Amino acid sequence: QVQLVESGGGLVQPGGSLRLSCAASGSIFDYFAMGWYRQPPGKQRELVATITNGGRTNYADSVKGRYTISRDNAKNTMYLQMNSLKPEDTAVYYCTGRLGSVGYWGQGTQVTVSS
């Protein structure tokens, strides 16, 4: 089965940057539509960004202009570059992938933005 593993989270000061990675097992990564969700403490999970197989991207208004989603199909890896981080960006970030009607989720990586 397909597995997704997030990495790159950690503690960063406001205004700083982090780059999250999502590594996918298997050999069909290039066919997946991919995305990042996040769940702030005490809040519901929310969609952050998506990227299709063709490279079309979409962002939540709260992160647009600060985050960049990308993918490297040769490495079976998706990335989320996060710049100008704010305390409200603090959350567990989840990688998700979809192939047709079948979806997959990673276990999440913690991002904490604090002084």
N, C-alpha and C positions, 0 to 999 in steps of 0.2 A: 504494500500500500504506500501511498504518497505520504511523506512526513515533512513538516515545515519546522525549522528551528530558528528562532530569533536570537540575535546577539547584538552587542554594542551599547546597551543601556548603561546607565550609571548616574552619578551625581554631577551636576554642572551648575555654574552660576548663571543668573539672569544675563542675557545677552550673549551667552556662549553657544557652542555648537556641538552636536553629536551626529554620528552617522550610524544608523541601524542597518543590520543585514538580516536577510531571511534566506536561509539555505534550504533548498528543496531536494529531496531524494527522488530517484527515478530519472527517466530519460524523456519525459514529455513536458518538461517545464515550459518550453517555448510555445506550447498550445494553451497555456493557462492565462486567464485573466487574473491579475493579482491586485492586492490592496493591503492597506494598513488601517486597523482600527485602534482605538485607545479607550481606556476606561479610567477616568480620574477617580480618586478616592471618594466614595459616597455617591457617585454619579453613574449613570447608565453608559454602556459602551456606545461609542460614536465612531462613525466613519471619518477617516482622516484624508485618505487619498487612494486613488485607484489608477491602474495602468492596464490597458488591454494588451492582447497579443500583438496588435499592430502599433502599440506605442502611444495610443491616445490616453491622456492623463486628465484627471479631475481632482479637485481639492476642496476640502471644506473651507468655508469663508474664514474661519478662525486661523487657518494656517497658510492660506494662499499668499504667495509672495515671500514666505519664509521657509517653506518646506519644498523639497524636490524629490519626487518618486522616480526611480529608474530601475532598469533591469538589465542583466547581463545573461543572456540565454546560454552562452557558451559555458558559463560557470554555474548555471542553475541557481542564480542568486538574484534577489531583489533588494533594493536599497531605499532608505529614506534619509536624506540629508536634511537635518533640522538646524536652522540658523536663527539667530536673534531670539533665543529661547526665553520664554516667560514662565513665571511660577504656575500659571494656569495650564501650561503644557505638561505638568506633572501627571503621570498616568502609567498604567501598564499598557504597553504597546503590543498589539497582536498582528501577526502576519496571516493573511488569508489568501487562498487560491481557489479558483473555480475552473472546472473543465466541464462545459455543458451544464448539467444540473447537479453535478457532484462538487461539493465544497470541502475544503480542508482548512484547518486552523492550527497555528502554532501554540505553544504554551505561554508565550508572552515574555517581555523583558521590561524591567522597571526603569523608567526615566524620572528622575527627580531634579527639579529646577529650584534651587534655593540659595539664598545668600549665606 
